[in-house]
Amino acid sequence: MNHPLIRVGTIYLPVQEVDRSAVWYKEKLGAVIHYKDEQKAIIGLADISIFLVKSSPEQTSNFVDEDGSDRFAITFEVDGKEALRSLQEELKDKGVEVGEIEDRGHPGLNFVFEDVNGNRLDVWSELSPDYGG
């Protein structure tokens, strides 16, 4: 079946300080800063554009599920459990708030980390299949 939607092109994340946030993503995650002004920064990370948008101090991309757990809106993928463990250690060494590696009852393992604004981000040790267009 052919669909007109091909891929996700951009993700928007709320931030309090655009410059500080852009530098954090560059230093901690290796993002490339493509554009920055007072209201937003456009960074390249994991083959996607992420807009860091100046927002109110209490705003994050997190949400609470029906069980009351604080959830994340983005899951990054790495190629295998060793890559997951290595990234977790690297982020810890860089002072990033990093959760424990979890087995959630599906293939692979995950961990959650937080950016400088409190946005929770997930990492999964499995690569999704290439679904194509």
PLY file of the C-alpha trace (Angstrom):
ply
format ascii 1.0
element vertex 133
property float x
property float y
property float z
element edge 132
property int vertex1
property int vertex2
end_header
0.00 0.00 0.00
1.39 3.42 -0.96
0.92 6.25 1.55
1.52 9.98 1.02
3.24 10.31 4.43
6.83 9.18 3.95
8.66 9.86 7.22
8.83 12.13 10.24
10.83 15.16 9.20
10.90 17.33 12.31
10.32 16.98 16.03
9.69 19.99 18.26
10.94 20.07 21.84
10.17 22.80 24.37
13.19 24.46 25.99
13.71 27.32 28.41
17.00 28.69 27.06
17.57 28.16 23.35
21.33 28.72 23.30
22.04 26.62 26.41
19.85 23.80 25.08
21.43 23.78 21.62
24.91 23.62 23.15
23.78 20.81 25.50
22.53 18.71 22.56
25.77 19.39 20.68
28.09 18.57 23.59
26.19 15.66 25.12
24.66 13.97 22.05
26.79 15.17 19.14
24.00 17.15 17.48
24.80 19.62 14.72
23.40 23.13 15.19
22.00 24.26 11.83
20.28 27.48 12.91
19.72 29.45 16.08
17.93 32.63 17.07
16.26 33.93 20.26
13.14 31.74 19.84
14.42 28.49 18.39
17.34 26.35 17.36
17.31 23.75 14.60
19.60 20.83 15.30
20.39 17.68 13.38
20.44 14.50 15.43
19.82 10.84 14.56
19.02 11.71 10.94
16.17 14.08 11.87
15.69 17.81 12.42
14.80 18.78 15.95
13.46 22.26 16.67
14.28 23.44 20.17
11.53 26.01 20.79
11.61 28.57 23.61
8.69 27.74 25.90
7.43 28.47 29.39
9.61 27.17 32.25
7.25 24.36 33.28
6.69 23.03 29.75
8.30 19.73 28.70
7.51 17.09 26.10
6.74 14.58 28.87
3.25 13.28 29.54
1.59 11.15 32.20
0.06 7.84 31.12
-3.12 6.37 32.60
-1.12 4.57 35.30
0.39 7.88 36.45
3.88 7.24 35.06
5.83 10.14 33.56
6.47 9.20 29.92
8.65 10.33 27.03
7.67 11.26 23.49
10.82 10.15 21.65
12.73 6.87 21.49
16.15 6.83 19.84
17.54 3.53 18.57
21.03 2.06 18.80
22.34 -1.13 17.21
22.46 -3.68 20.00
22.70 -4.07 23.75
26.43 -3.29 23.89
25.83 -0.03 22.04
23.04 0.76 24.53
25.30 0.09 27.53
28.13 2.09 25.98
25.88 5.09 25.31
24.46 4.94 28.83
27.98 5.05 30.30
29.06 7.83 27.93
26.07 9.98 28.92
26.71 9.32 32.63
30.34 10.37 32.15
29.11 13.62 30.57
26.92 14.36 33.59
23.59 13.56 31.94
20.75 12.35 34.19
20.44 8.73 33.05
18.07 5.98 34.22
18.80 2.30 34.66
18.71 -0.15 31.75
15.29 -1.79 31.69
13.76 -4.95 30.27
10.21 -3.88 29.39
9.05 -7.31 28.24
9.62 -6.76 24.51
12.72 -7.41 22.39
15.74 -5.40 23.44
16.50 -3.16 26.39
15.87 0.54 27.07
16.97 3.40 29.27
15.63 6.90 29.74
17.66 10.09 30.08
16.75 13.76 30.52
17.93 16.77 28.62
18.85 20.04 30.33
15.16 21.08 30.24
13.73 17.95 31.84
12.51 16.43 28.56
12.64 12.66 29.03
14.15 10.80 26.07
14.27 7.02 25.61
16.90 4.80 23.98
16.16 1.29 22.67
18.75 -1.36 21.81
16.93 -2.54 18.69
16.72 -1.08 15.20
13.21 -0.86 13.78
12.68 -2.56 10.43
12.93 -0.33 7.39
9.27 -0.03 6.55
9.91 1.85 3.31
7.30 4.09 1.72
0 1
1 2
2 3
3 4
4 5
5 6
6 7
7 8
8 9
9 10
10 11
11 12
12 13
13 14
14 15
15 16
16 17
17 18
18 19
19 20
20 21
21 22
22 23
23 24
24 25
25 26
26 27
27 28
28 29
29 30
30 31
31 32
32 33
33 34
34 35
35 36
36 37
37 38
38 39
39 40
40 41
41 42
42 43
43 44
44 45
45 46
46 47
47 48
48 49
49 50
50 51
51 52
52 53
53 54
54 55
55 56
56 57
57 58
58 59
59 60
60 61
61 62
62 63
63 64
64 65
65 66
66 67
67 68
68 69
69 70
70 71
71 72
72 73
73 74
74 75
75 76
76 77
77 78
78 79
79 80
80 81
81 82
82 83
83 84
84 85
85 86
86 87
87 88
88 89
89 90
90 91
91 92
92 93
93 94
94 95
95 96
96 97
97 98
98 99
99 100
100 101
101 102
102 103
103 104
104 105
105 106
106 107
107 108
108 109
109 110
110 111
111 112
112 113
113 114
114 115
115 116
116 117
117 118
118 119
119 120
120 121
121 122
122 123
123 124
124 125
125 126
126 127
127 128
128 129
129 130
130 131
131 132
